[in-house]
Amino acid sequence: MNDYKINISKIYYEKNALEFDLTKNIFDEYKNIEKIPIESHNNIEELRKSENKDFGKLKNILVLGTRKTFKYVENHKISDFLVPFTSSGCYAMCMYCYLVCNFNKCSYLRLFVNQKQILDKLVKHANNSLTEYTYEIGSNSDLLLENLISKNLYNNIEYFLQNTKHGKLTFPSKFKYIEPLKDISDKSRLLPRISLNPENIINKVEFRTSNLIDRLHAINSLYYFGYKPYILIAPVIITDNFEEDYNELFSTMHALLDKKLHDKITFEVIFMTYSYVHRKINEEAFPKAINLYSEKLMTSRGVGKYHYKMQVKDYGKNYIEHLIKVFFPKATIKYIV
């Protein structure tokens, strides 16, 4: 059951988006919401001029447009390629989200309505490849959250599966809304991955996302549906309570995850990166929130970007690896970065 309330304040739409049924369906769903025509989803000047303190309000905006770029980026983690898919940006407000760094205040949800065109290009790439590639389709948005608006995730995945000879899809999520994945026809070719953090971090940093208990229940349900359990610990955030928080996370995981899946988990571990853009927006948009920047723990990387100092990150990596080995000794660690 969908108990997540999405409060859309305005809908901006490219004029050619009116040619697509998805736009019409969304307009019907949000009948009483102001709708504003635009020339391009990439450049909405009045939104770009908004102040940092208005970031939360901007996150309530939905933009409908057509995707025009289809560049596949090689990846060497769970997937082989990062794929431009059906949305970019997000309704959730995680304070560290890299989309904020990329799009500044314009990291609101942009939904691309030319979804058959997007899928056809992906199908063509998979069918023309001799290798069975895995495609990351959720690097620019959270598809379980997007699906609460588009309601297209099941159909899009099935379209790929029914029209390709081989190839796999994968995406991460911080949400519990996994029902559309229950009846997928070939679960061996879909790798949904649930992202976890300590409840303390979720409450203070990952605004508008599912809580830890619900995410753990989602992992169990995906396993019962027939999926292999993939778990991201991401992003790892080092605070004064780092050891206590992450020990509690793994203890809770061990207690609530079905014992049958403990030995089958594949872990990905990603440490937080941060930026000057994040700092300025968060200071003004969330003045009462915790400060994720630490001069003591972080160093600069490139222009306006921060990451944990080598010795700090090594300490964190060793501790997380220790926790995995203690609580899930037979699990697979895909990578820790």
C-alpha positions in Angstrom: 0.0 0.0 0.0 1.3 3.5 -0.9 1.4 5.6 2.3 3.9 8.0 1.0 2.5 11.5 0.4 4.0 13.4 -2.5 3.0 17.1 -2.4 3.6 18.5 -5.8 3.2 22.3 -5.8 3.7 23.0 -9.5 4.3 21.1 -12.7 6.5 22.5 -15.5 6.2 20.8 -18.8 7.9 21.0 -22.2 5.2 21.7 -24.9 6.1 18.5 -26.8 5.6 16.5 -23.7 1.8 17.0 -24.3 2.1 14.4 -27.1 2.7 11.6 -24.7 0.2 9.6 -22.7 2.3 9.7 -19.6 1.9 13.5 -19.5 -1.8 13.2 -19.9 -2.1 10.6 -17.1 -0.1 12.8 -14.7 -2.1 15.9 -15.6 -5.3 13.8 -14.8 -3.7 12.7 -11.5 -2.8 16.2 -10.5 -5.8 18.1 -11.9 -5.7 21.0 -9.4 -1.9 21.6 -9.6 -0.7 24.7 -11.5 0.9 23.7 -14.8 3.5 25.9 -16.5 4.8 25.4 -20.1 8.5 25.7 -20.7 10.9 25.5 -23.6 13.5 23.2 -22.0 13.6 21.1 -18.9 17.3 21.8 -18.7 16.9 25.6 -18.2 14.0 26.9 -16.2 15.4 30.4 -15.4 13.1 31.3 -12.6 14.0 28.1 -10.7 17.7 28.6 -11.3 17.5 32.0 -9.8 15.9 30.8 -6.6 17.8 31.3 -3.3 19.4 28.4 -1.4 16.9 28.7 1.4 14.1 27.8 -1.1 15.7 24.4 -1.9 13.0 22.5 0.0 10.2 24.3 -1.9 11.9 23.5 -5.2 11.9 19.8 -4.3 8.1 19.9 -4.5 8.2 20.8 -8.2 7.7 18.2 -10.9 9.2 18.8 -14.4 8.0 16.8 -17.4 10.1 16.7 -20.5 11.7 14.6 -23.2 15.1 13.0 -22.8 17.4 14.1 -25.6 20.8 12.7 -24.6 21.5 8.9 -24.4 25.2 8.6 -23.6 26.0 5.3 -21.8 28.9 5.7 -19.4 31.1 2.7 -18.6 31.0 1.5 -15.0 33.0 -1.1 -13.2 31.0 -1.9 -10.0 27.7 -3.8 -10.1 26.9 -2.6 -13.6 28.8 -2.3 -16.9 27.1 0.9 -18.0 25.3 3.8 -16.3 22.3 4.4 -18.5 20.3 7.7 -18.9 16.8 6.4 -18.0 13.3 7.7 -17.3 14.0 10.4 -14.7 16.6 12.6 -13.2 16.6 14.3 -9.8 14.4 13.2 -6.9 11.6 14.2 -4.6 13.6 13.0 -1.6 16.1 15.4 0.1 19.2 13.5 1.1 21.7 16.2 2.2 24.7 14.6 0.5 23.0 13.7 -2.9 25.5 14.0 -5.8 22.6 15.3 -7.9 22.6 18.5 -5.8 26.3 18.9 -6.7 25.6 18.4 -10.4 22.4 20.4 -10.7 22.7 22.8 -7.7 19.2 23.8 -6.6 17.7 22.2 -9.7 17.8 18.6 -8.4 14.0 18.4 -8.3 12.4 15.4 -10.1 12.4 15.6 -13.8 10.4 12.9 -15.4 11.1 12.0 -19.1 7.9 11.1 -20.9 9.4 9.7 -24.1 10.0 6.4 -22.3 9.6 4.1 -25.3 12.3 5.9 -27.1 14.6 5.6 -24.0 13.8 1.9 -23.7 14.2 1.2 -27.5 17.8 2.6 -27.3 18.5 0.4 -24.3 17.0 -2.7 -26.0 19.1 -2.0 -29.2 22.3 -1.7 -27.2 21.7 -5.0 -25.3 20.7 -6.9 -28.5 23.7 -5.6 -30.4 26.1 -6.6 -27.7 27.8 -10.0 -27.7 28.5 -9.6 -23.9 25.6 -9.9 -21.4 25.9 -6.4 -19.9 24.4 -5.2 -16.7 22.8 -1.8 -17.0 22.5 0.7 -14.1 19.2 2.4 -14.7 18.9 4.2 -11.4 22.0 6.3 -11.1 20.2 9.7 -11.6 17.0 9.1 -9.6 15.2 6.7 -7.3 13.0 4.5 -9.5 10.8 3.2 -6.7 10.0 6.8 -5.8 9.6 7.8 -9.4 7.1 5.0 -9.9 4.8 6.5 -7.3 4.2 9.2 -9.9 4.7 7.5 -13.3 3.4 4.0 -12.3 5.5 2.7 -15.3 8.4 0.8 -13.6 6.9 -2.7 -14.0 6.0 -2.1 -17.7 9.4 -0.6 -18.5 11.3 -3.5 -17.0 9.1 -6.0 -18.7 9.5 -4.2 -22.0 13.3 -4.6 -21.7 13.0 -8.3 -20.7 10.5 -9.2 -23.4 12.5 -7.5 -26.2 16.0 -8.5 -25.4 17.9 -11.7 -25.8 20.2 -11.1 -22.8 21.3 -8.3 -20.4 20.4 -7.4 -16.9 19.0 -4.2 -15.2 19.9 -2.9 -11.8 19.0 0.1 -9.6 19.4 1.2 -6.0 16.6 2.6 -3.8 16.0 4.0 -0.3 12.3 3.1 -0.5 10.1 0.3 0.5 7.7 0.4 -2.4 8.9 -2.9 -4.1 5.4 -4.2 -5.0 5.9 -3.5 -8.8 8.8 -5.9 -8.8 6.8 -8.9 -7.4 5.6 -10.2 -10.7 8.6 -9.5 -13.0 8.8 -12.3 -15.4 12.6 -13.0 -15.2 14.0 -12.1 -11.8 17.4 -13.4 -12.6 17.8 -10.4 -15.0 16.9 -7.7 -12.5 19.1 -6.7 -9.5 17.2 -4.3 -7.2 19.5 -3.0 -4.4 18.3 -1.5 -1.2 20.5 1.3 0.3 20.9 1.3 4.1 22.2 3.6 6.7 21.8 3.8 10.5 18.4 5.1 11.6 20.2 8.0 13.2 21.6 9.0 9.8 18.3 8.4 8.0 16.4 10.6 10.4 18.9 13.5 10.3 20.2 13.4 6.8 18.0 11.3 4.4 14.8 13.4 4.5 11.7 12.0 2.8 13.0 8.4 2.5 11.8 5.1 4.0 12.9 4.3 7.5 15.4 1.5 8.3 12.9 -1.0 9.4 10.8 -0.6 6.3 13.9 -1.0 4.1 14.9 -4.2 5.8 11.4 -5.6 5.4 11.7 -4.6 1.7 14.9 -6.7 1.4 13.2 -9.7 3.0 10.2 -9.3 0.6 12.5 -9.1 -2.5 14.1 -12.3 -1.4 10.7 -14.0 -1.0 9.8 -12.7 -4.5 12.9 -14.6 -5.8 15.6 -11.9 -6.0 19.2 -12.2 -4.8 19.8 -9.8 -1.8 22.0 -6.9 -2.8 22.6 -4.3 -0.1 24.3 -0.9 -0.3 25.8 0.6 2.8 25.8 4.1 1.3 26.9 6.6 1.8 28.9 5.8 4.9 29.1 9.0 7.0 31.7 9.3 9.7 30.5 11.2 12.7 31.4 11.2 16.4 29.0 8.3 16.9 30.3 6.4 13.8 31.1 3.1 15.5 28.0 3.0 17.6 25.7 4.0 14.8 27.0 1.4 12.3 27.3 -1.4 14.9 23.6 -0.8 15.7 22.8 -0.8 11.9 24.4 -4.2 11.4 23.0 -5.6 14.6 19.5 -4.6 13.5 20.1 -6.1 10.0 21.2 -9.3 11.6 18.1 -9.5 13.7 15.5 -8.5 11.2 16.8 -9.9 7.9 15.6 -13.5 7.2 18.3 -15.9 8.3 18.0 -17.7 5.0 19.4 -14.8 3.1 22.3 -14.0 5.4 24.8 -16.1 3.5 23.5 -14.8 0.1 24.0 -11.1 0.6 26.2 -9.1 -1.8 27.4 -5.8 -0.1 28.5 -2.6 -1.8 30.0 0.0 0.5 30.4 3.6 -0.6 31.7 6.4 1.6 30.3 9.9 1.4 31.7 12.6 -0.8 30.6 16.2 -0.3 31.0 19.6 -1.8 31.0 23.4 -1.4 27.6 23.5 -3.2 26.1 21.0 -0.7 27.4 23.1 2.2 26.0 26.4 1.1 22.5 24.9 0.2 22.3 22.9 3.4 23.3 25.7 5.6 20.5 27.9 4.3 17.8 25.3 3.5 18.3 23.2 6.6 19.8 25.5 9.2 18.9 23.2 12.1 20.3 20.1 10.5 23.7 18.5 11.3 26.8 19.7 9.5 28.2 17.0 7.3 31.4 18.9 6.6 34.3 18.4 8.9 37.6 20.2 8.3 39.2 17.7 10.7 38.0 14.6 8.8 37.9 15.9 5.2 40.2 17.2 2.5 39.5 18.9 -0.8 39.4 17.0 -4.1 39.2 19.1 -7.1 37.4 22.4 -7.1 34.9 22.7 -4.2 34.7 18.9 -3.6 35.5 17.1 -0.3 36.2 13.5 0.6 37.5 11.9 3.8 41.2 12.0 4.5 43.0 8.7 3.6 43.6 7.7 7.1 40.0 8.5 8.2 38.6 6.5 5.3 40.9 3.6 5.8 39.8 3.5 9.5 36.1 3.6 8.3 36.6 0.9 5.6 38.3 -1.5 8.1 35.5 -1.0 10.6 32.7 -1.6 8.1 34.5 -4.7 6.7 34.9 -5.9 10.3 31.1 -5.5 10.9 30.3 -7.4 7.8 32.6 -10.3 8.8 31.2 -10.4 12.3 27.5 -10.3 11.4 27.4 -11.8 7.9 30.6 -13.9 7.7 29.6 -15.7 4.5 28.4 -12.6 2.6 30.1 -11.2 -0.5 31.7 -7.8 -0.4 31.6 -6.5 -4.0 33.7 -3.4 -3.2 34.3 -0.7 -0.5 35.1 2.7 -2.0 
